[in-house]
Each structure stands twice: as structure tokens, then as C-alpha cells.
Amino acid sequence: MRKKVIASYWILIMAMIGGKLYAQNLAPNPSFETTIGTPTAAGQWNLAQPWLGLNGTPDLYVRNQSSGAILPCDVVNIPNNVAGYCDERKNGKNYMGLQFDLLNGYREYISVPLAIPMVAGGIYQLEFYVQLADSARFACNSLGMLLSNNIPTQPGTGTILFTPQLESSAQIVDTNNWTLVSGMYLAFGGENYVTLGLFRDDNDPLLQKTNYGTRASNCTSIDNSAYYFFDDIVVRKVDVTINILGDTIICPTETTTLIADCNVPFWWSDESAPNDTLSLDTTIQINPTTPTTYYLNTDFGTDSVTVLIVNPPSFDLGPNTPLCEGDTILLDATTIDGVRYTWSTGDTLPILGVTDTGMYYVTVENTGCARSDSISFPSFLLNPPIDIGEDSLYCFFYNDSLTLDAGDALSYLWTPTFETSREITILYPAVYSVEITRANGCKKSKSLEVLEICEPTVYIPNAFTPDGDGLNDIFRPYVNNSPLFNFKIINRRGQQIFYTEDPTEGWDGTYEGQDAPIGVYVYRINYQGLDSEGIKVKKKKLGTFTLLR
């Protein structure tokens, strides 16, 4: 402890922050616990190696000082000592005391080389704890931490003329509790020493001080000074985290919470005023009415998110209604932006087939919102099946017809004929369907297939006259309902003079380019088809005809 004074310069104090930091503390022996001996008097800072006291004589305090003090200023015991009463922080046993005479310019500093030099561009957490001594005459602000490439030079016992990177803005006046001074620092690189003390002179307009008046600790240097205890010094590299957490897609009128996942000092802003502070809280609740970008700002980087407003899915299951007996109603919740469908039945498809009474509901989610709807089927309405017969086989070639009757109903619609009568007459093969609407509003449909199956038939003339007059010039059979067919003509010598498998092709009365002679010729026809029961049959026909000219 000593007395005299000099100057310091104002810098912007960095805010205290929360968050957990796990990197190595670069300040060795940060709470002065490791010593090479027990102090017996004031000014024995050098026992807490590798700390340095520069030109002043800082005081090392220990719990249960073993040897009795010779002078009052030498009582460096913990917790009761010359400066009053002060417990060490946590479970430690030592701390350091620094004297700042604010009337005569005397300053004490402690300095220590860092475990490793700082890295250029690295971000470092800076901390120290401080408590005002009970017997101190003055309290002040601007207690600070200086980081430098070399050990700073103190001019005599005056103020070190450097600007500290961390400085307390408010006066430290608490004599019962330790006060944390903390901030962040962006390193230039190569900083290798940390120094603690007061870096402003007595006349600096930014130095705030409170004079408590005459003190009587029997130690003049404390009674006339601002005297502070220092403990737990931290210089720790930080891996900066700057993230915004929270929902960024909301429905109209909804509120969302954004969370700052950040381990450096920060402030919120939004796109309407990106340079203004919206909040300093870790969480902010917002309810924008239009898409809005929010920023998490720090001195070391920025994160941003855009909160989007998404309309909920649009769909309608319709009004509650009775359910027609035996029918399946398709409930359709399909919407263009639907990504997830959850029905009360456990189904997850957009469309649900319902066959039973009861209440059904569905929740449809899109990329940010959900909407639910429900429908009830309180009872069944009678809706018996339609009886229009079964699939049938007919031969319309022989002028057969079939009448279909859809029974009693309010209205009818047949396909493919589009008739609207109760009965229709079928004259050609097809698949026929009818939808009826009953008086109770229920609809019912039924279909059947009508196939045409006729037995194959062949008609053959008994003569023809190939004289070129355009009448009866070709001799051919007329075949119906025969998909397979062959036809041959043989003369009186047994020669085959004509053959075809095309039922539309006939003989023109020539053979080998010459007119065949008048007379009687033999024909033979082989054909096949289906009989009236739908069974395949093979037939043949043999006979004669006369060629006339």
C-alpha cells in the first residue's frame, strides 16, 4: 500500500453477458491461490507468482494469516483485516488488494503474462471480481483490465497511460458482495499480458468518485484512498455463437417467440429499424402482420430470420347429413397446400371413405398452420340395391331386344344412352349403367354388361351371271357371326379354281384369265363361331351352283 496518483483514458465499457464458456483461462493463478509463502505484512503481492506488482505494492490477503502483524497496515488476514471484513469468493482462500489514492495520484497495478498470446481476430471473454473495502475513504468507477503485447510501463507510481479494453462504467460501492466486471474483446493478436487497476487520473472528467469522509482504520494509505479487493481474473477465448431459435412460420394473428442462442453481448432489431434496439432480452415475443425480418446483432456478427405469415389450409367437409344405407361417402379434405392429414379414424390420406354413422373430423396442416373441420352422420336413410338383372347374352342380329327396369325412384340417368326414364330398351351390346335418386335424397347406381352372341349362319345363291352388266356378276356366300372362314370352288374335273378366307371376296367366273364355261360347279365352305350358349362350334357347307351367261 502506498499513496500518489496519475491519469487514465475513457473507453466504452462492454456489457456483462451470460452463457457458459469452457475454453482455457489464459490468466495463470487467477484467484491468487498458488503462493510461495504466507504473507506476514502488506505489499507482499510477489508471493502469488507469476503475478507482478509493477511500481506499487499491492497486498496479498490469505485466510487465517499465520504470523502476527507488526503494524496495522500489515493485517492481511481473511476475512477480518485492516480494511474491514471481506470473505474470499467461492471456496478460495486468497485475494489481492489494490490502493488508488484519488487525491495524490497514487496507483497500484497487478500484471501477469498470459498462458499463451492472444490470436488475431479471436474473441475473448474478460472478467474480474471486485469489492470495495469497508475502510476505504473513496469509491470510484473505471476499474479496468488492460491487455498488451508487453508488460506496461508505469510512470513512477502514477497512472499507466494506456486505455484498458474492459472498464467498469458504474462506481463499485458494494462492501458486502463481490461485483463482476465482464465483457468481450476482439484481439489484434499477440497480446501477452493482462494488467488490472485504475487507468484514469484524478482529474479525468469521466472518473466518478464518492468521498465517504474521514476513516480510522489506523492505516493511512487505506483511510485516504479508494481501496479494492480483486479476485478470479478470467481471460478466455470464446467460440462465438450467434443463432436465432424459434418458430419462423406462423398463422395470422399468432404470436411466436424468438430466442437468442448467443454467448456474446447482443441486441435485437427488425427490418423497420435495423439500427435501433428492439430489445436486449434473451427472448422476444412478436406477432407481425406481414413477413418481417428480425436481426440478432453483436459486435462480432449478426444472425437474421424472416418470420412468414402463412394462411391456414382451406377446405370444407360440408354440412351434417344423414347417411344413405349401404353407401360409401367420400369425405374430401384435399387442399393444394396440405402436407399432413390426420383423421379421427387414424387415417392420413386426404380422402376418407365413410360407411357408418357418427362424427368424423380431420386436421390438415400446411407448412406452418393447421385447420380442423368435422361432419356428422346422425342416422341411416333407406337405400336398397337396384335390380336391373345380371350380365346377359343376346343376339340382336335376329332382332332380339332387352328391357331394363330401374324400379321406383325420383329421377333416373342411364349411360351410355343418357335416357332419363325408368325403363330403357337395349338394341345393341354395351355396358349399361343407371343412377337413381330416391325421394329421400339417396342415390344408387348399378351396371350390367350386355353381350351379343349369335350362331354363325351362311347363305349361298344357286346361280350367278358374270356377264358384266353389274347384276349378279360375283358369286360369294353371305356369312354372319363367323370370325374364321374359308371358301373354295371346284369344277367338274375336280380342280380348285377359286379360294379365299375373306367373307367379302367372291368369284368373278374366270379361271386362269379366261371365262369359265357355263355349267354346274361345286363349292365348299368351312366356318366357325359360338352357339347360343357361348360354346365354340365348327361347321361346313357343301353344294353346287350354276354359272350362266
C-alpha angles and dihedrals in degrees: 000000000000139000133238134095152224142166143290137182132242121247132173111271115231117231124254114253140197129221135097120278120194105174123112118286103238093199107091120221088007097181097035092245096135110074138163093220146347117278116242097182145014122288096038096126089134091076089074097068138223087027117106128209098204109205098331130072110242116189126240113212123202134184114258098005102221103212126052119255118248095205130025091250088059095066097110096158127137125260099002115042144140092285094051132260123337130154119210117250119268112331098330126123105208143050137168129246123212127192124213114184103203094189101049104029098247116153134184123200136182120208136181136181113248119244089245131001118264119263120240110255092014119136116225134193111226122198143162134163122225137182130188115239117243093233097047114122094206138042121196147169129233097070101159153176121234123200116198141164091237135022106283121246116240114206101229107302093325135104121307105239098225131103112243119227092223125039136164111244097195128057113264103229103151112116095175104049138039115251120214119224108192142161147139130266133197105214124226088203133257097049103152107166134060118201128186127202145080113313100187128082124235095263098046106127090219093056107100118198140172122209112211093186132235117001128196109201091129087242109101095196091059096039091059100038149063099257120189137181116222127201145159103027115195131192106168132163113237129208097218118232117195111169135143115217129190143072113314098180115068140165122247113287092011124129124223132191122228117201126204109226093189136133098194130065111286145171133200127235137161137219093267090065109005093173096050125085112249095177143337094207123114090236130036127191114215137177108185119185094207132032106289134183118223125197132210102203130197136161087252103048145319137247124198139187132188115223109214127205111222123188114229119253115281118224140123128211090198132237126319110272142166116266120239110237115256093008131119116221117201112220107205119200094163114147128171094240098038113126101167132031123191118184126192086244092059093253117139104194122102093243125054125192112219124197102160138061122258142081119308126186136176136195117210121196128195127183094303114355140053134209130190133203135175140198132194131212102194100178148000126259119209111260112160121186123273117246111210094142133255134290107301142198119222139163108225089175087078092048095260115161136192128209120208120200119196095191130228116341143134096249140358138206121187127194139239089012096047090217117157101202128109092244132035131187116227118216101166137036118268144116107281124199133180131194117197131192114212126211090256090057096255118137125211133179137194134177138192137182122235114200127192115228117169128170113250116259133189128199119192126185118226097225144010137191113220094189097129097250091122093246122107091340096141127059114211139137123248109232129187130190096001115125092180120051144151130182129192136178123208127192127219091273091059094251119145103233099171137025134171142158093198111096090205094057122087142177118272095201098258133114125194090349096307132100109264115236122261112265148083121318133187124234132193126194126189116190141154141194142135126303124222090279092054094254120142114249133184121211140174135198126203127185150118138261137183128244111214131183 
